[in-house]
């Protein structure tokens, strides 16, 4: 599905972007693979790992999703866009709200208009569990972004462009995530790790799983869906004795905008949600939704879920046991 296609990824020098690029180069044969981001140092460092001399399909494109003209230029002759660029740090977003809005909302709008103007075939945007029932600005901007991408299918009109969203939980080992942070503190000799709340839970997904799910969603999307994978939960406090055997923790309090538990499908969205086996699909509640094509797929592979359903990290039916948790910790390097 990605072979012989021109693919562009925004935020392409991030953790997801690098894994996605590696996956596409290894498993597909793209016509062109464009890494779009605003940090020239990260692009230089990435070009040492994936040099254009070795991978002739690769292009490194400096640009900011806030700049509509630059985005439109970057999307020329592109078939598929993966939109991963975002301002993601919760605390930074709370203290710099206009910057978060400019990147996550205005940037999303720029990608949408540029994709339609260039007749891009498919656009898939990466979302977050924090977009469901958001309590922080980051989550609120990503919810707004999700709504923009879903509704963009109504804007494309005679153009072929279709938009969808992938929403998943905390990426294990990504920059700023808890396991590498805890491991770094342990390596520095700390035996007491900071814990925001003893009961805090999170969904977790490994980076390669996230990439695989995005590629799967690209192949299955009709336009307008929010794809949600079925993920295991962890209790953050359970990481402490694994990373620091015999150690302890201190409660430092929940940070501004941080949730105790994460929700990926709120109860209010359950009426539009379908269980497709390994993942859920939240259907758009719009008249233009291609119900017949989707219902045919549901008849073969899925089922409607109860309207009282909620997919939350604390009530999840899949939890990592101690052995799985240890394997997960071992797989992640320190910062």
C-alpha positions as CSV (number, residue, x, y, z in Angstrom):
1,X,0.0,0.0,0.0
2,X,2.9,2.3,0.6
3,X,5.0,1.0,-2.2
4,X,5.7,3.4,-5.1
5,X,4.0,6.2,-3.2
6,X,5.2,9.6,-2.2
7,X,4.9,9.8,1.6
8,X,5.4,12.8,3.8
9,X,5.6,12.8,7.6
10,X,5.3,16.0,9.6
11,X,7.4,16.0,12.8
12,X,9.4,13.3,11.1
13,X,12.5,13.7,13.3
14,X,10.6,12.7,16.5
15,X,10.6,9.3,18.1
16,X,7.6,8.1,16.0
17,X,8.9,9.7,12.8
18,X,12.3,7.9,13.0
19,X,10.6,4.6,13.7
20,X,8.1,5.1,10.9
21,X,10.8,6.0,8.4
22,X,12.9,2.9,9.4
23,X,9.8,0.7,9.0
24,X,8.8,2.1,5.6
25,X,12.4,1.8,4.3
26,X,12.7,-1.7,5.5
27,X,9.3,-3.1,4.5
28,X,8.1,-1.0,1.6
29,X,9.5,0.6,-1.5
30,X,8.3,4.2,-1.5
31,X,8.8,6.5,-4.5
32,X,9.6,9.4,-2.1
33,X,9.8,9.7,1.6
34,X,9.8,13.3,2.9
35,X,10.8,14.1,6.5
36,X,9.2,17.5,7.3
37,X,10.3,19.2,10.5
38,X,11.5,22.6,11.8
39,X,14.7,21.5,13.6
40,X,17.7,21.5,11.3
41,X,20.0,19.9,13.9
42,X,17.6,16.9,14.3
43,X,17.3,16.6,10.5
44,X,21.1,16.6,10.2
45,X,21.4,13.9,12.9
46,X,18.7,11.9,11.2
47,X,20.4,12.3,7.8
48,X,23.5,10.6,9.3
49,X,21.3,7.6,10.2
50,X,19.3,7.6,6.9
51,X,21.6,9.3,4.3
52,X,20.1,10.3,1.0
53,X,23.1,8.7,-0.7
54,X,22.0,5.3,0.7
55,X,18.3,5.9,0.5
56,X,17.6,7.9,-2.7
57,X,13.9,8.2,-2.0
58,X,14.5,10.3,1.2
59,X,14.1,14.0,1.2
60,X,14.7,16.3,4.2
61,X,12.4,19.3,4.2
62,X,12.8,22.1,6.7
63,X,9.5,23.7,7.6
64,X,6.9,24.5,10.3
65,X,3.3,23.3,10.2
66,X,2.4,26.8,11.3
67,X,3.5,28.1,7.9
68,X,0.7,27.3,5.5
69,X,2.7,28.3,2.4
70,X,5.6,26.1,3.4
71,X,3.3,23.1,4.1
72,X,1.6,23.5,0.8
73,X,4.9,23.5,-1.0
74,X,6.1,20.4,0.9
75,X,2.9,18.5,0.0
76,X,3.3,18.9,-3.8
77,X,3.0,15.6,-5.6
78,X,2.6,13.7,-2.2
79,X,0.2,10.7,-2.0
80,X,0.1,10.0,1.7
81,X,0.6,12.3,4.7
82,X,1.2,11.2,8.3
83,X,0.8,14.2,10.6
84,X,2.9,13.6,13.7
85,X,4.0,17.1,14.4
86,X,2.6,18.5,17.7
87,X,3.5,20.4,20.8
88,X,3.1,17.5,23.3
89,X,4.6,18.5,26.7
90,X,1.6,19.1,29.1
91,X,3.3,21.5,31.4
92,X,4.9,23.5,28.6
93,X,1.5,23.8,26.9
94,X,-0.2,25.0,30.1
95,X,2.4,27.8,30.4
96,X,2.6,28.6,26.7
97,X,-1.0,28.2,25.6
98,X,-0.8,30.3,22.4
99,X,2.2,28.3,21.2
100,X,0.3,25.0,21.7
101,X,-2.7,26.3,19.9
102,X,-0.7,27.6,17.0
103,X,1.0,24.3,16.4
104,X,-1.7,21.8,17.3
105,X,-4.8,23.6,15.9
106,X,-3.6,26.1,13.3
107,X,-0.9,23.6,12.2
108,X,-3.6,20.9,11.7
109,X,-5.7,23.3,9.7
110,X,-2.7,24.1,7.5
111,X,-2.0,20.5,6.8
112,X,-5.7,19.9,5.9
113,X,-5.8,22.9,3.4
114,X,-2.4,22.0,1.9
115,X,-3.5,18.3,1.4
116,X,-6.7,19.3,-0.3
117,X,-4.9,21.9,-2.5
118,X,-2.4,19.2,-3.6
119,X,-5.0,16.5,-4.1
120,X,-3.2,14.2,-1.5
121,X,-4.9,10.8,-1.4
122,X,-4.7,10.0,2.3
123,X,-3.9,11.9,5.5
124,X,-3.7,10.3,8.9
125,X,-3.2,12.4,12.0
126,X,-1.7,11.1,15.2
127,X,-3.8,11.9,18.3
128,X,-3.5,11.0,22.0
129,X,-5.6,9.5,24.8
130,X,-5.5,13.0,26.3
131,X,-7.8,14.2,23.6
132,X,-10.7,12.2,25.1
133,X,-12.4,14.2,27.8
134,X,-9.5,16.6,28.0
135,X,-8.6,18.4,31.2
136,X,-5.4,20.0,29.9
137,X,-4.7,22.4,27.0
138,X,-2.6,19.8,25.1
139,X,-5.6,17.4,25.2
140,X,-8.0,20.1,24.3
141,X,-5.9,21.2,21.2
142,X,-5.6,17.6,20.1
143,X,-9.4,17.1,20.4
144,X,-9.9,20.2,18.3
145,X,-7.3,18.8,15.8
146,X,-9.2,15.4,15.7
147,X,-12.4,17.2,14.9
148,X,-10.8,19.2,12.2
149,X,-9.4,16.1,10.5
150,X,-12.7,14.2,10.7
151,X,-14.7,17.2,9.3
152,X,-12.1,17.8,6.6
153,X,-13.6,14.9,4.7
154,X,-16.6,17.2,4.1
155,X,-14.3,19.9,2.8
156,X,-12.4,17.9,0.2
157,X,-15.5,17.8,-2.1
158,X,-14.5,16.6,-5.6
159,X,-10.9,16.2,-4.5
160,X,-9.8,12.7,-3.6
161,X,-8.3,13.6,-0.2
162,X,-9.5,11.5,2.8
163,X,-8.6,12.1,6.4
164,X,-8.6,9.9,9.5
165,X,-7.1,9.9,13.0
166,X,-5.2,7.3,15.1
167,X,-5.6,7.7,18.9
168,X,-3.4,5.8,21.3
169,X,-1.8,5.9,24.7
170,X,1.6,6.7,26.1
171,X,4.5,5.5,23.9
172,X,7.0,3.5,25.9
173,X,10.5,4.9,25.6
174,X,9.6,8.1,23.7
175,X,11.2,11.4,24.8
176,X,9.8,12.5,28.1
177,X,8.1,9.2,29.0
178,X,8.3,7.8,32.5
179,X,10.4,4.6,32.1
180,X,13.5,6.2,30.6
181,X,13.2,9.0,33.2
182,X,13.0,6.6,36.1
183,X,15.9,4.5,34.7
184,X,18.1,7.7,34.4
185,X,17.4,8.6,38.0
186,X,18.3,5.0,39.1
187,X,21.5,5.1,37.1
188,X,22.4,8.4,38.9
189,X,22.1,6.5,42.2
190,X,18.7,7.7,43.3
191,X,16.8,5.0,45.3
192,X,13.7,7.1,45.9
193,X,11.7,7.9,42.7
194,X,9.2,10.7,42.3
195,X,5.6,9.5,41.9
196,X,2.8,11.9,41.2
197,X,0.1,9.6,42.7
198,X,0.1,6.1,44.0
199,X,-3.0,5.0,42.1
200,X,-2.1,6.5,38.7
201,X,-2.7,4.3,35.7
202,X,-1.8,4.6,32.0
203,X,-2.3,2.8,28.7
204,X,1.0,1.8,27.1
205,X,2.1,1.1,23.5
206,X,5.5,0.3,22.2
207,X,6.8,2.6,19.4
208,X,6.9,-0.2,16.7
209,X,3.3,-1.1,17.7
210,X,2.2,2.5,17.1
211,X,3.9,2.5,13.7
212,X,2.3,-0.8,12.7
213,X,-1.1,0.5,13.7
214,X,-0.8,3.7,11.7
215,X,0.2,1.7,8.6
216,X,-2.8,-0.6,9.2
217,X,-5.1,2.3,9.6
218,X,-3.8,3.9,6.3
219,X,-4.7,0.7,4.5
220,X,-8.2,0.4,6.0
221,X,-9.4,4.0,6.3
222,X,-12.4,5.3,4.3
223,X,-12.1,8.8,5.7
224,X,-13.5,10.2,9.0
225,X,-12.6,7.3,11.4
226,X,-10.8,7.6,14.7
227,X,-8.8,4.3,15.1
228,X,-8.1,3.2,18.7
229,X,-6.0,0.2,19.4
230,X,-6.6,-2.2,22.2
231,X,-3.8,-1.7,24.7
232,X,-2.7,-3.0,28.1
233,X,-2.7,-0.8,31.2
234,X,-0.1,-0.4,33.9
235,X,0.0,1.1,37.3
236,X,2.8,3.6,37.3
237,X,3.8,2.8,40.9
238,X,4.5,-0.8,39.9
239,X,7.5,0.4,37.9
240,X,9.3,1.6,41.0
241,X,10.3,-1.8,42.5
242,X,11.3,-3.1,39.1
243,X,13.6,-0.1,38.3
244,X,14.9,0.3,41.8
245,X,14.7,-3.0,43.6
246,X,14.4,-2.4,47.3
247,X,13.9,1.3,46.6
248,X,11.0,3.6,47.5
249,X,9.0,6.5,46.1
250,X,7.9,9.9,47.2
251,X,4.6,11.5,46.3
252,X,5.2,14.8,44.5
253,X,1.7,15.5,43.4
254,X,-0.2,15.5,40.1
255,X,1.2,18.2,37.8
256,X,-1.0,20.9,36.2
257,X,-3.2,19.4,33.6
258,X,-2.3,15.8,34.4
259,X,-5.0,13.0,34.7
260,X,-5.1,10.3,37.3
261,X,-6.3,7.8,34.7
262,X,-6.5,8.0,30.9
263,X,-9.6,7.6,28.7
264,X,-9.4,6.7,25.0
265,X,-13.1,6.2,24.3
266,X,-15.4,8.3,26.5
267,X,-18.9,6.8,27.3
268,X,-20.4,9.7,25.2
269,X,-18.7,8.3,22.1
270,X,-19.6,4.7,22.6
271,X,-22.8,5.0,20.5
272,X,-20.6,5.6,17.4
273,X,-18.0,3.0,18.3
274,X,-17.4,-0.4,16.8
275,X,-15.2,-3.2,18.1
276,X,-13.1,-4.5,15.2
277,X,-11.3,-7.3,17.1
278,X,-7.8,-5.9,17.9
279,X,-9.0,-2.2,17.8
280,X,-12.0,0.1,18.0
281,X,-13.3,2.5,15.4
282,X,-15.1,5.7,16.4
283,X,-17.3,6.5,13.4
284,X,-18.0,10.2,12.5
285,X,-21.4,11.4,13.3
286,X,-21.9,13.2,10.0
287,X,-24.3,12.6,7.1
288,X,-21.5,12.2,4.6
289,X,-20.1,9.1,6.4
290,X,-19.9,6.1,4.0
291,X,-22.0,3.9,6.2
292,X,-22.6,1.1,3.6
293,X,-18.9,0.4,2.9
294,X,-18.0,0.5,6.6
295,X,-21.0,-1.7,7.7
296,X,-19.9,-4.3,5.2
297,X,-16.6,-4.5,7.0
298,X,-18.3,-4.6,10.4
299,X,-20.4,-7.5,9.3
300,X,-17.3,-9.4,8.4
301,X,-14.9,-8.4,11.2
302,X,-16.6,-6.4,13.9
303,X,-19.6,-5.7,16.2
304,X,-21.3,-2.7,17.8
305,X,-20.4,-2.1,21.4
306,X,-22.8,-1.3,24.3
307,X,-23.6,2.4,24.7
308,X,-22.5,2.3,28.3
309,X,-19.0,1.3,27.3
310,X,-16.0,3.4,28.3
311,X,-12.4,2.6,27.5
312,X,-10.2,3.8,30.4
313,X,-6.9,2.8,31.8
314,X,-8.1,2.0,35.3
315,X,-11.1,-0.2,34.2
316,X,-9.3,-1.9,31.3
317,X,-9.5,-5.7,31.2
318,X,-5.9,-6.1,30.0
319,X,-3.0,-5.4,32.4
320,X,0.7,-6.2,32.1
321,X,1.7,-8.8,34.7
322,X,5.0,-8.5,36.5
323,X,6.9,-10.6,34.0
324,X,5.6,-8.5,31.1
325,X,6.3,-5.3,33.0
326,X,9.9,-6.3,33.6
327,X,10.4,-7.2,29.9
328,X,9.0,-3.8,29.0
329,X,11.3,-2.0,31.3
330,X,14.3,-4.0,30.0
331,X,13.5,-3.0,26.5
332,X,13.7,0.7,27.2
333,X,17.1,2.5,27.4
334,X,17.6,5.3,29.9
335,X,17.5,8.9,28.7
